Every structure is written in C-alpha cells, then in structure tokens.
Amino acid sequence: MTRSVAHRAHSVQLEKASSPTDTARPLNPTAPASRPASGAPWFWQIVMFLWITSFLGLLIYEWLAGLIKAW
C-alpha cells in the first residue's frame, strides 16, 4: 500500500501573515480620531518649549562669546 506524501519546503510551519487592514483598524470605528494625550496641559508645553529654547540660546551665546574672546 503506497500513499503519496506531501513534501514541505520547510521543516517549520510558517505563520500566515495578517492583512494590513486587520492591524490598522481602530478598536471602536464610531469613535472620532483624536491626538494622543501628552500628559501635560498646553500651557506647560509652551513653558517648557520657551525654557528649552532659552537655555539653548544662552548656551550658544556663551559658546560663541568664548570663541570670539579666544580669537
């Protein structure tokens, strides 16, 4: 008694790839799309932006002043 044996190309069964529409689908399609919460109110984001840019501005100013004095 002979049976035909299905030969596999791989010894490990490959997983089926999920379709991109499955992963891109929102959990609740009726909910409006909103931007993710950052955890800080908008005014603190402005304060931090101003503080960081001021710090970087002063750092660049001191660096350039040091270069000019050394020149």
Residue pairs with C-beta under 8 A, 6 or more apart in sequence:
26 33
38 45
40 48
